[in-house]
Amino acid sequence: MSRREGGTRIMVAEFRGPPPHDLGTAELATAHVIEDNVEVTLHLLDDWHRPMGPIVRVQMTADVARALAERLTTAAAQAEAPK
């Protein structure tokens, strides 16, 4: 683990084996602009590291963010649909 400007910590995870790699369930998700990219931050549930679980940040272009938003909207509607 290393420290970043402002004192925040950065952890690098190395995934081995075939994807997908399950990181758990997100309890909070945010998105904001970093330079010309969109950064999505996921706060994951983690009972072993309370009070705050791991945080995953991913940066993407605006086009990828727009496509992801469309897919998330569709998936959310499907998840909420009566079974």
C-alpha positions in Angstrom: 0.0 0.0 0.0 1.3 3.5 -0.8 0.2 7.0 0.0 -1.1 9.5 -2.6 -1.1 13.3 -2.5 -3.4 14.5 0.2 -2.7 11.5 2.4 -5.1 9.0 0.7 -3.9 5.4 0.5 -3.6 3.5 -2.7 -3.7 -0.3 -2.8 -2.9 -2.3 -5.9 -4.7 -5.7 -6.3 -3.3 -8.3 -8.7 -5.9 -10.7 -10.0 -4.8 -14.1 -11.1 -6.9 -16.6 -13.1 -9.7 -16.1 -15.5 -12.1 -13.2 -15.1 -14.6 -12.1 -13.9 -13.1 -11.3 -10.5 -15.9 -10.8 -7.9 -15.1 -7.9 -5.7 -18.3 -8.1 -3.7 -21.4 -5.9 -3.4 -21.2 -2.1 -3.7 -23.0 -0.2 -1.0 -22.3 3.2 -2.5 -21.3 4.4 -6.0 -20.3 7.9 -7.1 -19.1 9.4 -10.4 -17.3 12.6 -11.2 -15.0 14.2 -13.8 -11.2 13.9 -13.6 -9.7 15.9 -16.3 -11.3 14.6 -19.5 -12.4 11.2 -18.0 -15.2 10.1 -15.8 -14.2 8.4 -12.5 -16.5 5.9 -10.9 -15.9 5.1 -7.3 -17.5 2.0 -5.6 -17.5 1.6 -1.9 -17.7 -2.2 -1.3 -19.3 -4.1 1.6 -16.6 -5.8 3.6 -17.4 -7.2 7.1 -13.7 -7.9 7.8 -12.5 -4.3 7.4 -15.3 -2.3 9.0 -16.1 0.5 9.6 -15.2 1.3 6.0 -14.9 -1.3 3.3 -12.6 -1.2 0.3 -13.0 1.5 -2.4 -12.5 0.7 -6.1 -11.9 3.6 -8.5 -12.1 3.2 -12.3 -11.6 6.0 -14.9 -13.1 5.8 -18.4 -13.8 8.0 -21.4 -17.1 9.8 -21.6 -18.3 7.4 -24.3 -17.6 4.4 -22.2 -19.3 6.1 -19.2 -22.4 6.9 -21.3 -22.6 3.3 -22.5 -22.2 2.0 -19.0 -25.0 4.3 -17.7 -27.4 3.0 -20.4 -26.6 -0.6 -19.4 -26.9 0.1 -15.7 -30.3 1.7 -16.3 -31.5 -1.3 -18.2 -30.1 -3.8 -15.7 -31.7 -1.8 -12.8 -35.1 -1.9 -14.4 -34.7 -5.7 -15.0 -33.7 -6.2 -11.3 -36.7 -4.3 -10.1 -39.2 -6.0 -12.4 -41.7 -8.3 -10.8 -40.6 -11.9 -11.1 
